[in-house]
Structures are given as structure tokens and as C-alpha cells.
Amino acid sequence: MRKRLVVLTGAGISAESGIRTFRDMGGLWEEYDVMEVASIEGWQKNPQLVLEFYNQRRRQLKSAKPNAAHLAIANAENDFDIYVITQNVDNLHERAGSSKVMHLHGELTKARPVNNPNNIIDIGYNDIKWGDNIDGYQLRPHVVWFGEDVPMLTEAAKIVQTAEIFAVVGTSLNVYPAAGLLDYAPKGCPIYLIDPNDVNVWRNDVTFIKDKASVGVPAMLKMIKDETP
Ligand code: APR
């Protein structure tokens, strides 16, 4: 019986695919004011600026490729019952072949009219332009902005509670409620954290693999596979 491996990922897992992180050196929040381009207030103040911010990231995603970390997680589905919970809005886990991926903060390749968060349409890598609408309601990125709820949080927490192994990859654990998912890992469930930098974690039962994801993720998967009877 394959063990349930839950993997919580952040921007760091896509860094080696050329997708910028947020709080790293050269991260997006060094260049942009997060409240201007990734918050509900920013949308209300200057929606065209917000649309352009996500259009740029969506265009860049088209030419990005999954890296060895995304691929290792996808391929490990042969050995583990894997559930990916990602904070990322890129589609690199899916393009690597992962079959169970939950996007806590939404998806760049999707959009929705401002009046109905459930009317989600696939736009691929196309721009959303000011004036694009459904029944007269402007289209917006299907992304969770600061100041908005994370609708999938409860479902994500339930999944983490089923983990037999829990891995955290490429996240500074700075943003709640996503970071709080760490508290839902069952007592005694092995927890691995992969990051080339130090990440301060309040638990003392975490195995740190201080490396970039493309090296640390395959190494972790080999480690747990060898340990799994
Ligand atoms: N491999 C693994 N981790 C890496 C790599 C790499 N090659 N490069 C950087 N990292 C790590 C950084 O050390 C950092 O701990 O990835 C982490 C990225 O942290 P953040 O930039 O804060 O990104 P993230 O944690 O995903 O941010 C969470 O904040 O702005 C919001 O909605 C946005 O989903 C995002 C959320």
C-alpha cells in the first residue's frame, strides 16, 4: 500500500524554472508593491496595473518548464500516494505530470468575472485586457489576493491531516493561512523541509534538507523510499 505523501510547495520550487520568488533576493516584492499589484485594494485602485502584472507573469509562464523537483514529485506517484498543495499560481506541477494538485492561491491560467468567483474559465497564457468581460462583468485573474479568503484552506488542512509523510518545499512560510498547514501534520508524521536558505519553523520535529529543490526533492524522495518497507 503506497504511503500518503503530502507536499506543500511555494515559489522556491519554481525558482529553477526561472519563475521569480517573492521574498528572495530579486523577488517580485522587491520590484513591485505587493499591495498595489496583489491585493483587493490594489485592484480597486488601479485594475489595469494589476491586470498587466499578471499578464506579464502569465506570458513568462508559457516559456517556463517544470524542473527536476516538479518532475521528481510527479514520477514519485509510482511509489507514493502523493497530494500536492501549492501556494503557486503556476501550472508547473501539472505540466510535470502530477495528478493531484491543489492551488491554495489560485491559478494564472484561469480567470473569472468580478461578480461570480465560481464562474472560472481557462484562458491559458492569454492576457486579460481591461474590458474583457462576461455579461458585462470585467474578467479578473483567478488568484487569491491579499485581503481575500483562501477558499480551499479547510480542504487543504483535511488533506494534511491524512499525511503519513509531509514535505515542505520552497516556501518561506511567511504567509498565513497557508503556513499554518504545518500544524495539521499528524503527530509523529515525518516532516521534511527543503530550502537552500534557513526557514524558521516553530516545530522541532522537522528534518531540514538545506538545498535547492532540484537536488533536495529527489534526495528526499530517495531517502523516504529507501526507508519505506
Ligand atoms: N529551491 C528551493 N527553495 C528555494 C529556491 C530553490 N531553488 N530558491 C529560493 N527558495 C526558497 C527561498 O529561500 C524562500 O524560503 O523559496 C522560498 C520562497 O519564499 P517566498 O518568496 O516567500 O514565496 P512563498 O513562500 O511561496 O510565498 C507565499 O506569498 O506573496 C504571496 O501569494 C504569494 O503564494 C505566495 C505566498
Residues whose N, C-alpha, C, O or C-beta is under 5 A from the ligand:
A	BS01	APR	G10 A11 G12 I13 A15 E16 T21 F22 R23 D24 Q87 N88 H105 G170 T171 S172 L173 N174 V175 I194 D195 P196 N197 D211 K212 A213
